[in-house]
């Protein structure tokens, strides 16, 4: 989604956080997001992740195009294809898109900050990039997500809100 330099952190992930046009985002809702995701991620998470925080309109278009659902969702994951997994000598894990408006509404409904909601969604999306699928895995992704979020000091994640087979917002 972007060619901007990624946020650097001590772990195994390199995360770039941008808007839909690929412009690096700044501000309280995304400050330190790449470094946080790097710390919160499971040990097997290695490589480059591009994360775009987009409008609900953009997310609606992505959701319609890739999932056939004509409404915005909270987070979409686009794993890198095996044949293009190398980016600048590092493995490209893929791209994430988070809908800012949906994240705001969910944060308000759940009584926490937009910053927290974006972090929960980013970790959920990263787990999908790593191959986890809560719709078919008999709770493996849900258990891992919950453990990682609790370790990172956050409450229950996306799967616990909607159930393992439920579609996101």
C-alpha positions as CSV (number, residue, x, y, z in Angstrom):
1,X,0.0,0.0,0.0
2,X,3.0,2.3,0.4
3,X,6.6,2.8,-0.2
4,X,7.3,5.0,2.9
5,X,9.9,3.9,5.4
6,X,8.3,1.6,8.1
7,X,8.2,2.3,11.8
8,X,11.1,0.6,13.4
9,X,11.0,-1.5,16.5
10,X,13.2,-3.9,18.2
11,X,11.3,-7.1,17.2
12,X,10.8,-9.0,14.0
13,X,8.2,-6.8,12.3
14,X,8.5,-3.7,10.2
15,X,5.2,-1.8,10.1
16,X,4.3,1.1,7.9
17,X,1.2,3.1,9.0
18,X,-0.4,5.3,6.3
19,X,-3.6,6.6,5.0
20,X,-5.3,5.3,1.8
21,X,-3.0,7.4,-0.4
22,X,0.1,6.0,1.2
23,X,0.9,9.1,3.3
24,X,2.4,8.3,6.6
25,X,-0.1,8.9,9.4
26,X,0.7,10.7,12.6
27,X,-1.5,11.5,15.6
28,X,-2.7,10.1,18.9
29,X,-4.7,7.3,17.4
30,X,-1.8,5.7,15.6
31,X,1.3,7.0,17.5
32,X,3.6,4.1,18.3
33,X,1.3,1.6,16.5
34,X,4.0,-0.2,14.6
35,X,6.2,-0.6,17.7
36,X,3.3,-1.8,19.8
37,X,2.2,-4.3,17.1
38,X,5.8,-5.6,17.0
39,X,5.8,-6.1,20.7
40,X,2.3,-7.6,20.9
41,X,2.8,-10.0,17.9
42,X,3.5,-13.7,18.3
43,X,7.1,-14.7,17.9
44,X,6.6,-16.2,14.4
45,X,5.5,-12.8,13.1
46,X,8.5,-11.8,10.9
47,X,8.6,-9.4,8.0
48,X,7.0,-6.3,6.6
49,X,3.4,-5.2,7.1
50,X,1.7,-2.2,5.5
51,X,-1.2,-0.9,7.5
52,X,-3.6,1.7,6.1
53,X,-6.2,3.5,8.2
54,X,-8.9,4.4,5.6
55,X,-12.3,6.1,5.5
56,X,-15.4,4.0,5.8
57,X,-16.1,4.8,2.1
58,X,-12.8,3.3,1.0
59,X,-13.3,0.3,3.3
60,X,-16.7,-0.3,1.9
61,X,-15.3,-0.4,-1.6
62,X,-12.5,-2.8,-0.6
63,X,-15.1,-5.0,1.2
64,X,-17.4,-5.0,-1.8
65,X,-14.5,-5.8,-4.2
66,X,-12.8,-8.5,-2.3
67,X,-15.6,-10.1,-0.2
68,X,-18.7,-9.2,-2.0
69,X,-20.1,-7.3,1.1
70,X,-21.5,-3.8,0.3
71,X,-20.7,-2.2,3.7
72,X,-17.6,-1.1,5.6
73,X,-16.0,-3.6,7.9
74,X,-13.5,-2.9,10.7
75,X,-10.4,-4.6,9.4
76,X,-9.3,-6.4,6.2
77,X,-6.2,-8.5,5.7
78,X,-4.5,-9.0,2.4
79,X,-1.7,-11.7,2.8
80,X,1.2,-11.4,0.4
81,X,1.3,-14.0,-2.3
82,X,4.1,-16.6,-2.0
83,X,5.7,-15.5,-5.2
84,X,6.0,-11.9,-4.1
85,X,6.9,-12.4,-0.4
86,X,10.3,-10.8,-0.7
87,X,10.5,-7.0,-0.2
88,X,13.8,-5.3,0.1
89,X,15.4,-8.5,1.4
90,X,12.6,-9.0,4.0
91,X,9.5,-11.1,3.8
92,X,6.4,-9.2,3.0
93,X,3.6,-10.5,5.2
94,X,0.9,-8.4,3.5
95,X,-1.4,-5.4,3.9
96,X,-4.0,-4.4,6.5
97,X,-6.8,-1.9,6.1
98,X,-8.6,-0.5,9.1
99,X,-11.7,1.7,8.8
100,X,-11.3,4.8,10.9
101,X,-15.1,5.4,11.3
102,X,-15.9,1.8,12.2
103,X,-13.1,1.8,14.7
104,X,-14.4,5.1,16.2
105,X,-17.9,3.7,16.6
106,X,-16.7,0.4,18.0
107,X,-14.5,2.2,20.5
108,X,-17.4,4.3,21.6
109,X,-19.7,1.3,22.0
110,X,-17.0,-0.6,23.9
111,X,-16.0,2.3,26.2
112,X,-12.4,2.6,25.2
113,X,-10.2,4.9,23.0
114,X,-9.9,4.8,19.3
115,X,-6.2,4.2,19.8
116,X,-7.0,1.0,21.7
117,X,-9.5,-0.1,19.1
118,X,-7.0,0.4,16.3
119,X,-4.5,-1.7,18.2
120,X,-7.0,-4.5,18.7
121,X,-7.9,-4.5,15.0
122,X,-4.3,-4.3,13.9
123,X,-3.4,-7.4,15.9
124,X,-6.4,-9.2,14.7
125,X,-5.5,-8.4,11.1
126,X,-1.9,-9.5,11.6
127,X,-3.0,-12.9,12.9
128,X,-5.0,-13.3,9.6
129,X,-1.8,-12.4,7.7
130,X,0.0,-15.2,9.6
131,X,-2.6,-17.7,8.4
132,X,-5.0,-17.9,11.3
133,X,-8.7,-18.1,10.4
134,X,-11.2,-17.9,13.3
135,X,-14.0,-19.1,11.0
136,X,-12.6,-22.6,10.7
137,X,-9.9,-23.1,13.3
138,X,-11.9,-24.3,16.3
139,X,-10.9,-21.4,18.5
140,X,-7.1,-21.4,18.0
141,X,-7.0,-17.8,16.7
142,X,-9.4,-16.6,19.4
143,X,-7.2,-18.1,22.2
144,X,-4.0,-16.7,20.7
145,X,-5.6,-13.2,20.1
146,X,-6.9,-13.1,23.7
147,X,-3.5,-14.2,25.2
148,X,-1.6,-11.6,23.1
149,X,-4.0,-8.8,23.9
150,X,-4.0,-9.6,27.6
151,X,-0.2,-9.7,27.6
152,X,-0.2,-6.3,25.9
153,X,-2.5,-4.9,28.6
154,X,-5.7,-4.8,26.5
155,X,-9.1,-6.4,26.9
156,X,-10.7,-9.1,24.8
157,X,-10.3,-8.9,21.0
158,X,-12.4,-9.0,17.9
159,X,-13.3,-12.7,18.0
160,X,-14.6,-12.5,21.5
161,X,-17.0,-9.7,20.6
162,X,-18.6,-11.4,17.6
163,X,-18.0,-15.1,18.0
164,X,-15.5,-17.2,16.0
165,X,-17.6,-17.6,12.9
166,X,-19.3,-14.2,12.9
167,X,-18.4,-11.6,10.2
168,X,-16.8,-8.5,11.6
169,X,-18.8,-5.2,12.0
